[in-house]
Amino acid sequence: MAEKKIFRFKVNAEVNELQRVLDFVENCMSGIEFPPKAMMQINVSVEEIFVNIAHYAYSDKIGEAVIEVEIDDEPKTITITFIDRGVKYDPLAKPDPDVTLSAKNRKIGGLGIFMTKKFMDELSYEYRDGQNVFAMKKKL
């Protein structure tokens, strides 16, 4: 029978909490073999999404973010879900940046979610019950 583990962490949506978020995700994955490349991709994606929430979700106020990590054995996957009560924002609705342009000619922004789209296997966003719910899944 497939085993599923779910972990939940609530934190202030502030950039200075990033290391605690990364440590939480890493602790959830302890004891499970993750290829180093997958670990790097997960860490970069977690950082991008959490920092975006910290910078933009609550304007000048401090709000909370909830991070849920679900680890599934069959097939081996990790799903990381970010939940916040900030401004409604679907990062998947924004068009990808034109990475064929030089950095000088490219608009600022969008590169983090673009990398997350490339690194993760599935992404989803929904706004429900006054909350942004963004989930990303990595198959291992």
N, C-alpha and C positions, 0 to 999 in steps of 0.2 A: 504494500500500500504506500502510495506517495505521501511524503511528509511535507507539510507546509509550516513555515515559521513566520510569525508576524511580530514586528517590533514597532514601537511608536515613541516619538520624541517630540516634546513641545519646547520651543525656544523663542526668545524675542527675535523678531526679524531685523537684526542689526548685523552689519558686516563683521563686527568684532566677534560674533558668535560662529563664524564660518568654521573655525578649527574644531569647535565642539560638534558641529554637524558632520564634518568629515570623519571625526573620531567615532561618532555614533554609527555611521554607515559602515566604517571599517570593522568596528566591534561586532556588528550584526553578521558580517561575513567571515568572522574568525572561525577557523576549523574547517573551512570549505576551500577547496583548491580553485583559485581564480587565476587564469593566466595573467602575467604582469601587464600585458597590453590592455586587457579587459579592465583591470584595476585602474589603470591610468585613465582610460576612457570614462569609466564610472565616476572617478574623482573629479575630472574636468567638468563633466556634465552636472554633477551635484553642485560644484562650485558655481557654475554659470547660472543655474536656476535659482539657487539660494541667494546669490548676490543680486540678481534681478529683483527678487521679492524684497530684499532688504532695501534696495535703492528706490523702488518705484511703487510698491504695493500700498504703502500707508502715507504717502506724501511726507509731511514733516512730523507726523506722529510715530510712536513706536507701537507696533502691533505684534501679533504672534504668528509663528509659522509652525505647522505640524508636519513632521516628516515620518512617513510610514515606510518600513522596509519589509517586503515580503520575499521570502526565499522558498522556492519550490524545488523539490528533488526530481520530479518527473514531468516534463523535461527540466533539467537544471536551469533555472532562471532566477533573476533578481528583478523585482519591481520596486521602484522608489517613487513614492507619491508625495507631492508637496501640496499642502492645504493652507490657504490663508483667507482672511476676511477683508483683504485690501480691495483696491480699485479693480473692477472687472477687467481682465486682460487675457486674451488668448494669444500666446506667443506663436502658435502654429498658423495663425491667420495671416501673419506678416509674410510677404514674399521673401525668398532667399536673396541674400546680397549677390551681386554679380562679381564672383571671385576671379573672373577673367580680367577685370580692371585692376590697375595698379592701386596700391593702398591710398595714394595721393588722390586718385580720381573716384574712389569709392565712397559712398555715403557712410557716415559713422553709424554703428549699431547693427545688430542682427547677426553678427559673426558667431556669438556664443550659442544662440539657438541653432544656427546652421551647423556648428560642430556637433552639438548634441544630437541633431537629426542624423548626422553621419555616423556617430559613435554608437547610438542605441538602436535596438531592433524595432521597437514600437514606442510611439509617443501618443498620448491622448490628453485632451483638455476638455473640461466641462465646467460650467458655472452652475452650481446647485446650492440651494439653501443659503444664498448670500455668500458663497465661498468659491474661490478659484480652486479647482482640483486638477493638478497637472501630474500625470503619471508617465514614467519612462521604464521600459523593460529591456533587459539585456539577457540574451540567451547565451549559455556557456557550453 
